[in-house]
Amino acid sequence: MIYAAIWRALPGPLAVRVLLAVVLVLAVVAFCFLWLFPRIAPLMPFNDNTVDPSAAVVHDARPAPTVAAVGTAAVYPLGVRL
């Protein structure tokens, strides 16, 4: 309903209305990306970190275990059969 009111408020023939509507949409998108979103970004919960960097785990440099096929079953280095 609001879009119909905006469409009726635009002056000119159909081609001019379409052009003005596109310009209005681009202006709203530019406003959001250049002003609105940067202003509200610090307030969004997406920037909250849940990982404590001091509790980082150091991985050793051992290679991952390899799987060797034996018949129809795979044998892992520890002797576990699938």
C-alpha positions in Angstrom: 0.0 0.0 0.0 2.9 2.4 0.8 4.5 1.5 -2.6 1.3 2.4 -4.4 1.3 5.8 -2.6 4.9 6.4 -3.6 4.2 5.3 -7.2 1.2 7.7 -7.4 3.4 10.6 -6.0 6.0 10.2 -8.7 5.5 12.7 -11.5 5.6 12.1 -15.2 4.8 9.3 -17.7 5.6 5.7 -17.1 9.2 5.8 -18.3 10.0 8.7 -16.0 8.3 7.0 -13.0 10.3 3.9 -13.6 13.5 5.8 -13.8 12.7 7.8 -10.6 11.7 4.6 -8.8 15.1 3.0 -9.7 16.9 6.1 -8.5 14.9 6.0 -5.3 15.8 2.4 -4.7 19.5 3.0 -5.4 19.5 6.0 -3.0 17.9 3.9 -0.3 20.5 1.1 -0.8 23.4 3.6 -0.8 22.0 5.2 2.3 21.8 1.8 4.1 25.3 0.6 3.1 27.1 3.9 3.5 25.5 5.3 6.6 23.0 3.0 8.4 24.8 -0.4 8.4 28.2 1.0 9.6 26.4 2.9 12.4 24.6 -0.2 13.7 27.4 -2.7 13.1 28.9 -2.3 16.6 25.5 -3.0 18.1 25.0 -6.3 16.3 25.7 -9.6 18.1 27.6 -11.0 15.1 30.8 -9.2 16.2 30.8 -10.9 19.6 33.7 -13.4 20.0 33.0 -16.5 21.9 36.5 -18.0 21.7 39.1 -17.1 24.3 42.4 -16.5 22.4 44.4 -17.3 25.5 42.9 -20.8 25.5 44.2 -21.7 22.0 45.2 -25.3 21.5 48.6 -25.9 19.9 48.5 -28.9 17.5 51.5 -31.1 17.0 53.1 -31.6 13.6 52.3 -35.3 13.4 50.7 -36.3 10.1 47.1 -37.6 10.1 46.7 -41.4 10.2 46.5 -43.1 6.8 44.0 -45.7 5.8 45.2 -48.8 4.0 42.6 -51.0 2.3 42.9 -54.7 3.1 40.3 -56.8 1.2 36.9 -55.2 1.8 37.8 -53.7 5.2 40.1 -50.8 6.0 42.8 -51.2 8.6 43.9 -48.2 10.6 47.4 -47.8 12.1 46.1 -48.8 15.6 44.6 -52.0 14.3 41.0 -50.9 14.3 39.0 -52.6 11.6 35.9 -51.2 9.9 
